[in-house]
């Protein structure tokens, strides 16, 4: 009987040990499965976040490209306006030079006739127009420098 009890006790002990090992093994497997599942969920969440950032960067790049195109167009238009302004400056300077020559001719003709040049209609405005044109020429240069 004692032998039978000892045998049964040993069987029970072996069964408990095996059961404990089996349960521990299952816990580890189940724990690993949970950890793997959590890690996979973290990875999937991170991929979603990365995709969102990629989309945002792509949107930003499109916006930069659009604004860059607008800026290039504006720069081209600005350069065109500057060229036209420079041409206008040259034309205005040419007009100033011609007006100064006209003023000298008026003064010479008035002197030959023995009259005061100021008596010629519009003569007194010549210097005002020349001065105004010279001021505008300077303003154009100043504005161009400010914008560049």
MDAnalysis code that builds the backbone (N, CA, C; Angstrom):
import MDAnalysis as mda
import numpy as np

u = mda.Universe.empty(444, n_residues=148, atom_resindex=np.repeat(np.arange(148), 3), trajectory=True)
u.add_TopologyAttr("name", ["N", "CA", "C"] * 148)
u.add_TopologyAttr("resid", np.arange(1, 149))
u.add_TopologyAttr("resname", ["UNK", "UNK", "UNK", "UNK", "UNK", "UNK", "UNK", "UNK", "UNK", "UNK", "UNK", "UNK", "UNK", "UNK", "UNK", "UNK", "UNK", "UNK", "UNK", "UNK", "UNK", "UNK", "UNK", "UNK", "UNK", "UNK", "UNK", "UNK", "UNK", "UNK", "UNK", "UNK", "UNK", "UNK", "UNK", "UNK", "UNK", "UNK", "UNK", "UNK", "UNK", "UNK", "UNK", "UNK", "UNK", "UNK", "UNK", "UNK", "UNK", "UNK", "UNK", "UNK", "UNK", "UNK", "UNK", "UNK", "UNK", "UNK", "UNK", "UNK", "UNK", "UNK", "UNK", "UNK", "UNK", "UNK", "UNK", "UNK", "UNK", "UNK", "UNK", "UNK", "UNK", "UNK", "UNK", "UNK", "UNK", "UNK", "UNK", "UNK", "UNK", "UNK", "UNK", "UNK", "UNK", "UNK", "UNK", "UNK", "UNK", "UNK", "UNK", "UNK", "UNK", "UNK", "UNK", "UNK", "UNK", "UNK", "UNK", "UNK", "UNK", "UNK", "UNK", "UNK", "UNK", "UNK", "UNK", "UNK", "UNK", "UNK", "UNK", "UNK", "UNK", "UNK", "UNK", "UNK", "UNK", "UNK", "UNK", "UNK", "UNK", "UNK", "UNK", "UNK", "UNK", "UNK", "UNK", "UNK", "UNK", "UNK", "UNK", "UNK", "UNK", "UNK", "UNK", "UNK", "UNK", "UNK", "UNK", "UNK", "UNK", "UNK", "UNK", "UNK", "UNK", "UNK", "UNK", "UNK"])
u.atoms.positions = np.array([
    [0.810, -1.155, 0.000],
    [0.000, 0.000, 0.000],
    [0.870, 1.241, 0.000],
    [1.901, 1.157, 0.801],
    [2.822, 2.261, 0.832],
    [3.475, 2.423, -0.512],
    [3.753, 1.412, -1.164],
    [4.355, 1.460, -2.480],
    [3.372, 2.052, -3.466],
    [2.151, 1.661, -3.332],
    [1.131, 2.182, -4.232],
    [0.948, 3.668, -3.974],
    [0.961, 4.073, -2.698],
    [0.837, 5.481, -2.364],
    [2.020, 6.250, -2.898],
    [3.184, 5.715, -2.767],
    [4.389, 6.364, -3.251],
    [4.330, 6.491, -4.759],
    [3.909, 5.450, -5.409],
    [3.799, 5.479, -6.870],
    [2.764, 6.525, -7.286],
    [1.639, 6.540, -6.608],
    [0.582, 7.495, -6.950],
    [1.049, 8.917, -6.665],
    [1.769, 9.068, -5.583],
    [2.290, 10.370, -5.231],
    [3.278, 10.847, -6.290],
    [4.120, 9.930, -6.716],
    [5.097, 10.262, -7.770],
    [4.376, 10.613, -9.060],
    [3.360, 9.867, -9.416],
    [2.594, 10.132, -10.644],
    [1.918, 11.502, -10.539],
    [1.363, 11.766, -9.372],
    [0.703, 13.059, -9.171],
    [1.722, 14.187, -9.257],
    [2.891, 13.958, -8.657],
    [3.930, 14.982, -8.689],
    [4.421, 15.196, -10.112],
    [4.639, 14.149, -10.840],
    [5.071, 14.251, -12.244],
    [3.995, 14.958, -13.051],
    [2.753, 14.597, -12.832],
    [1.649, 15.225, -13.548],
    [1.582, 16.715, -13.234],
    [1.755, 17.077, -11.947],
    [1.735, 18.494, -11.573],
    [2.896, 19.237, -12.234],
    [4.089, 18.606, -12.199],
    [5.261, 19.239, -12.798],
    [5.075, 19.411, -14.303],
    [4.577, 18.369, -14.938],
    [4.346, 18.451, -16.386],
    [3.266, 19.472, -16.702],
    [2.225, 19.463, -15.889],
    [1.142, 20.417, -16.099],
    [1.657, 21.834, -15.882],
    [2.448, 22.026, -14.835],
    [3.012, 23.339, -14.550],
    [3.919, 23.786, -15.688],
    [4.750, 22.852, -16.183],
    [5.623, 23.167, -17.324],
    [4.785, 23.501, -18.549],
    [3.778, 22.748, -18.790],
    [2.907, 22.947, -19.954],
    [2.211, 24.301, -19.856],
    [1.684, 24.623, -18.673],
    [0.998, 25.895, -18.478],
    [2.003, 27.033, -18.636],
    [3.177, 26.895, -18.045],
    [4.206, 27.927, -18.181],
    [4.581, 28.100, -19.638],
    [4.711, 26.987, -20.314],
    [5.041, 27.022, -21.740],
    [3.946, 27.745, -22.518],
    [2.716, 27.477, -22.209],
    [1.590, 28.109, -22.893],
    [1.541, 29.604, -22.556],
    [1.841, 29.920, -21.282],
    [1.860, 31.332, -20.888],
    [2.926, 32.071, -21.682],
    [4.069, 31.478, -21.786],
    [5.148, 32.109, -22.544],
    [4.719, 32.265, -23.991],
    [4.149, 31.229, -24.569],
    [3.711, 31.300, -25.959],
    [2.619, 32.345, -26.107],
    [1.667, 32.330, -25.195],
    [0.579, 33.289, -25.253],
    [1.122, 34.690, -25.014],
    [2.038, 34.839, -24.059],
    [2.669, 36.130, -23.795],
    [3.430, 36.609, -25.011],
    [4.153, 35.749, -25.645],
    [4.899, 36.103, -26.846],
    [3.941, 36.511, -27.947],
    [2.836, 35.793, -28.054],
    [1.835, 36.121, -29.064],
    [1.285, 37.515, -28.813],
    [0.967, 37.826, -27.540],
    [0.464, 39.157, -27.194],
    [1.508, 40.231, -27.489],
    [2.758, 39.956, -27.123],
    [3.823, 40.912, -27.400],
    [3.962, 41.106, -28.899],
    [3.962, 40.006, -29.654],
    [4.072, 40.106, -31.114],
    [2.901, 40.895, -31.687],
    [1.721, 40.637, -31.167],
    [0.543, 41.345, -31.648],
    [0.669, 42.837, -31.343],
    [1.090, 43.184, -30.142],
    [1.279, 44.591, -29.773],
    [2.331, 45.257, -30.651],
    [3.432, 44.573, -30.883],
    [4.489, 45.122, -31.725],
    [3.976, 45.308, -33.153],
    [3.222, 44.350, -33.638],
    [2.674, 44.473, -34.989],
    [1.692, 45.639, -35.071],
    [0.899, 45.827, -34.027],
    [-0.020, 46.966, -34.008],
    [0.757, 48.286, -33.967],
    [1.842, 48.308, -33.178],
    [2.682, 49.506, -33.118],
    [3.299, 49.798, -34.481],
    [3.755, 48.763, -35.141],
    [4.349, 48.934, -36.477],
    [3.300, 49.455, -37.453],
    [2.116, 48.874, -37.433],
    [1.048, 49.322, -38.336],
    [0.685, 50.772, -38.051],
    [0.603, 51.147, -36.777],
    [0.299, 52.531, -36.410],
    [1.405, 53.464, -36.894],
    [2.650, 53.043, -36.725],
    [3.781, 53.860, -37.158],
    [3.765, 54.026, -38.678],
    [3.431, 52.958, -39.414],
    [3.336, 53.055, -40.868],
    [2.264, 54.061, -41.271],
    [1.138, 54.050, -40.564],
    [0.079, 55.034, -40.842],
    [0.593, 56.450, -40.611],
    [1.318, 56.641, -39.495],
    [1.872, 57.963, -39.196],
    [2.884, 58.377, -40.257],
    [3.721, 57.437, -40.686],
    [4.713, 57.741, -41.721],
    [4.044, 58.072, -43.050],
    [2.998, 57.342, -43.383],
    [2.257, 57.630, -44.613],
    [1.624, 59.020, -44.549],
    [1.098, 59.391, -43.370],
    [0.537, 60.731, -43.200],
    [1.612, 61.794, -43.415],
    [2.786, 61.563, -42.866],
    [3.892, 62.521, -43.027],
    [4.345, 62.582, -44.484],
    [4.400, 61.441, -45.141],
    [4.762, 61.438, -46.563],
    [3.750, 62.229, -47.382],
    [2.477, 62.047, -47.084],
    [1.425, 62.796, -47.781],
    [1.568, 64.287, -47.528],
    [1.851, 64.651, -46.285],
    [2.017, 66.063, -45.930],
    [3.225, 66.669, -46.647],
    [4.313, 65.915, -46.680],
    [5.501, 66.401, -47.388],
    [5.242, 66.530, -48.884],
    [4.533, 65.578, -49.453],
    [4.195, 65.644, -50.879],
    [3.328, 66.868, -51.154],
    [2.367, 67.143, -50.259],
    [1.529, 68.332, -50.411],
    [2.376, 69.598, -50.323],
    [3.297, 69.610, -49.368],
    [4.187, 70.769, -49.206],
    [5.051, 70.967, -50.440],
    [5.557, 69.886, -50.986],
    [6.381, 69.989, -52.196],
    [5.576, 70.531, -53.371],
    [4.326, 70.080, -53.505],
    [3.471, 70.609, -54.581],
    [3.236, 72.100, -54.382],
    [3.004, 72.492, -53.144],
    [2.758, 73.904, -52.851],
    [4.012, 74.739, -53.124],
    [5.167, 74.215, -52.729],
    [6.425, 74.911, -52.999],
    [6.631, 75.045, -54.497],
    [6.351, 73.983, -55.226],
    [6.502, 74.014, -56.681],
    [5.557, 75.049, -57.296],
    [4.301, 75.071, -56.829],
    [3.330, 76.053, -57.337],
    [3.779, 77.476, -57.030],
    [4.168, 77.708, -55.785],
    [4.608, 79.050, -55.392],
    [5.901, 79.426, -56.113],
    [6.762, 78.445, -56.327],
    [7.994, 78.704, -57.076],
    [7.684, 79.130, -58.503],
    [6.706, 78.472, -59.111],
    [6.300, 78.842, -60.469],
    [5.726, 80.256, -60.479],
    [4.900, 80.570, -59.473],
    [4.353, 81.925, -59.375],
    [5.468, 82.947, -59.191],
    [6.442, 82.589, -58.362],
    [7.565, 83.486, -58.106],
    [8.392, 83.698, -59.378],
    [8.642, 82.617, -60.110],
    [9.392, 82.742, -61.373],
    [8.633, 83.616, -62.364],
    [7.306, 83.411, -62.440],
    [6.486, 84.236, -63.333],
    [6.538, 85.702, -62.911],
    [6.414, 85.931, -61.612],
    [6.462, 87.309, -61.107],
    [7.825, 87.929, -61.400],
    [8.884, 87.130, -61.229],
    [10.245, 87.622, -61.496],
    [10.396, 87.960, -62.978],
    [9.881, 87.087, -63.839],
    [9.944, 87.354, -65.279],
    [9.187, 88.631, -65.622],
    [7.989, 88.787, -65.038],
    [7.200, 90.001, -65.268],
    [7.926, 91.235, -64.734],
    [8.526, 91.092, -63.560],
    [9.278, 92.196, -62.978],
    [10.442, 92.581, -63.889],
    [11.182, 91.590, -64.353],
    [12.314, 91.861, -65.248],
    [11.851, 92.574, -66.514],
    [10.698, 92.181, -67.027],
    [10.145, 92.822, -68.220],
    [9.812, 94.284, -67.934],
    [9.170, 94.527, -66.799],
    [8.808, 95.897, -66.414],
    [10.071, 96.740, -66.212],
    [11.098, 96.157, -65.611],
    [12.356, 96.886, -65.392],
    [12.984, 97.255, -66.739],
    [13.000, 96.304, -67.670],
    [13.544, 96.608, -69.010],
    [12.773, 97.751, -69.658],
    [11.444, 97.679, -69.551],
    [10.612, 98.743, -70.129],
    [10.873, 100.078, -69.430],
    [11.049, 100.057, -68.109],
    [11.326, 101.283, -67.356],
    [12.679, 101.859, -67.770],
    [13.669, 100.981, -67.955],
    [15.001, 101.437, -68.395],
    [14.913, 102.063, -69.784],
    [14.118, 101.452, -70.651],
    [13.921, 102.028, -71.991],
    [13.234, 103.394, -71.882],
    [12.260, 103.498, -70.983],
    [11.576, 104.780, -70.764],
    [12.543, 105.816, -70.207],
    [13.441, 105.389, -69.322],
    [14.445, 106.309, -68.786],
    [15.336, 106.857, -69.907],
    [15.772, 105.951, -70.769],
    [16.620, 106.380, -71.892],
    [15.867, 107.352, -72.797],
    [14.610, 107.027, -73.061],
    [13.799, 107.909, -73.908],
    [13.608, 109.261, -73.224],
    [13.354, 109.227, -71.911],
    [13.169, 110.484, -71.167],
    [14.459, 111.305, -71.172],
    [15.585, 110.623, -70.990],
    [16.871, 111.338, -71.024],
    [17.112, 111.933, -72.410],
    [16.728, 111.211, -73.432],
    [16.826, 111.744, -74.801],
    [15.960, 112.980, -74.972],
    [14.754, 112.935, -74.419],
    [13.862, 114.096, -74.483],
    [14.453, 115.283, -73.714],
    [15.064, 114.999, -72.571],
    [15.704, 116.068, -71.790],
    [16.795, 116.729, -72.620],
    [17.623, 115.884, -73.239],
    [18.723, 116.425, -74.052],
    [18.185, 117.267, -75.211],
    [17.155, 116.784, -75.885],
    [16.558, 117.533, -76.998],
    [15.932, 118.833, -76.494],
    [15.301, 118.776, -75.325],
    [14.659, 119.966, -74.762],
    [15.715, 121.013, -74.389],
    [16.843, 120.546, -73.843],
    [17.926, 121.476, -73.510],
    [18.456, 122.152, -74.787],
    [18.579, 121.362, -75.854],
    [19.018, 121.932, -77.136],
    [17.991, 122.947, -77.654],
    [16.697, 122.608, -77.525],
    [15.640, 123.518, -77.946],
    [15.704, 124.811, -77.134],
    [15.939, 124.678, -75.837],
    [16.047, 125.848, -74.962],
    [17.197, 126.743, -75.430],
    [18.329, 126.123, -75.777],
    [19.483, 126.894, -76.262],
    [19.162, 127.599, -77.580],
    [18.414, 126.925, -78.467],
    [18.030, 127.543, -79.745],
    [17.103, 128.735, -79.505],
    [16.166, 128.556, -78.552],
    [15.251, 129.653, -78.218],
    [16.050, 130.829, -77.678],
    [16.990, 130.562, -76.784],
    [17.814, 131.624, -76.205],
    [18.641, 132.319, -77.290],
    [19.218, 131.538, -78.218],
    [20.008, 132.119, -79.313],
    [19.136, 132.978, -80.218],
    [17.950, 132.450, -80.572],
    [17.044, 133.201, -81.454],
    [16.564, 134.476, -80.767],
    [16.252, 134.375, -79.484],
    [15.792, 135.556, -78.744],
    [16.896, 136.599, -78.663],
    [18.135, 136.143, -78.463],
    [19.278, 137.052, -78.383],
    [19.483, 137.773, -79.710],
    [19.370, 136.988, -80.823],
    [19.533, 137.574, -82.154],
    [18.457, 138.627, -82.421],
    [17.264, 138.352, -81.903],
    [16.159, 139.289, -82.119],
    [16.168, 140.425, -81.093],
    [17.004, 140.274, -80.070],
    [17.098, 141.299, -79.044],
    [15.933, 141.285, -78.073],
    [15.331, 140.125, -77.906],
    [14.231, 139.998, -76.947],
    [14.627, 139.050, -75.828],
    [13.899, 139.116, -74.760],
    [14.140, 138.218, -73.633],
    [13.524, 136.851, -73.956],
    [14.296, 135.775, -73.770],
    [13.820, 134.413, -74.054],
    [12.597, 134.066, -73.201],
    [12.497, 134.650, -72.046],
    [11.366, 134.377, -71.164],
    [10.055, 134.883, -71.738],
    [10.149, 135.713, -72.725],
    [8.937, 136.224, -73.368],
    [8.324, 135.182, -74.300],
    [9.113, 134.157, -74.649],
    [8.610, 133.101, -75.528],
    [7.673, 132.221, -74.703],
    [6.489, 131.994, -75.262],
    [5.461, 131.226, -74.553],
    [5.974, 129.813, -74.254],
    [5.891, 129.372, -72.985],
    [6.299, 128.041, -72.552],
    [7.753, 127.939, -72.143],
    [8.553, 128.972, -72.467],
    [9.988, 128.928, -72.138],
    [10.199, 128.752, -70.628],
    [9.419, 129.430, -69.840],
    [9.596, 129.384, -68.386],
    [9.261, 128.008, -67.791],
    [8.573, 127.170, -68.539],
    [8.222, 125.819, -68.045],
    [9.252, 124.747, -68.415],
    [10.162, 125.078, -69.332],
    [11.126, 124.076, -69.812],
    [11.925, 123.495, -68.652],
    [12.475, 124.335, -67.813],
    [13.302, 123.839, -66.697],
    [12.483, 122.998, -65.714],
    [11.218, 123.373, -65.527],
    [10.355, 122.579, -64.634],
    [10.148, 121.166, -65.191],
    [9.893, 121.082, -66.503],
    [9.695, 119.767, -67.117],
    [10.979, 118.939, -67.063],
    [12.093, 119.578, -67.344],
    [13.379, 118.861, -67.283],
    [13.618, 118.354, -65.861],
    [13.373, 119.191, -64.884],
    [13.562, 118.810, -63.479],
    [12.637, 117.653, -63.089],
    [11.376, 117.747, -63.512],
    [10.421, 116.673, -63.201],
    [10.854, 115.347, -63.826],
    [11.296, 115.395, -65.083],
    [11.751, 114.161, -65.748],
    [12.969, 113.573, -65.043],
    [13.894, 114.436, -64.656],
    [15.098, 113.941, -63.967],
    [14.736, 113.299, -62.624],
    [13.776, 113.856, -61.929],
    [13.312, 113.277, -60.656],
    [12.689, 111.901, -60.880],
    [11.874, 111.790, -61.911],
    [11.225, 110.505, -62.209],
    [12.252, 109.446, -62.599],
    [13.268, 109.848, -63.330],
    [14.337, 108.912, -63.703],
    [15.006, 108.382, -62.429],
    [15.277, 109.273, -61.483],
    [15.894, 108.857, -60.211],
    [14.963, 107.935, -59.418],
    [13.670, 108.241, -59.418],
    [12.702, 107.416, -58.696],
    [12.664, 105.997, -59.245],
    [12.712, 105.876, -60.568],
    [12.702, 104.546, -61.184],
    [13.893, 103.743, -60.692],
    [15.078, 104.348, -60.719],
    [16.275, 103.646, -60.233],
    [16.130, 103.259, -58.766],
    [15.595, 104.178, -57.962],
    [15.416, 103.914, -56.536],
    [14.428, 102.768, -56.300],
    [13.303, 102.775, -57.010],
    [12.308, 101.714, -56.854],
    [12.877, 100.367, -57.257],
    [13.619, 100.340, -58.346],
    [14.205, 99.069, -58.812],
    [15.158, 98.529, -57.761],
    [15.988, 99.387, -57.194],
    [16.944, 98.948, -56.161],
    [16.225, 98.424, -54.923],
    [15.118, 99.074, -54.561],
    [14.366, 98.643, -53.375],
    [13.757, 97.259, -53.574],
    [13.270, 97.003, -54.755],
    [12.584, 95.733, -55.008],
    [13.570, 94.588, -55.183],
    [14.695, 94.881, -55.779],
    [15.685, 93.808, -55.992],
    [16.258, 93.467, -54.674],
])
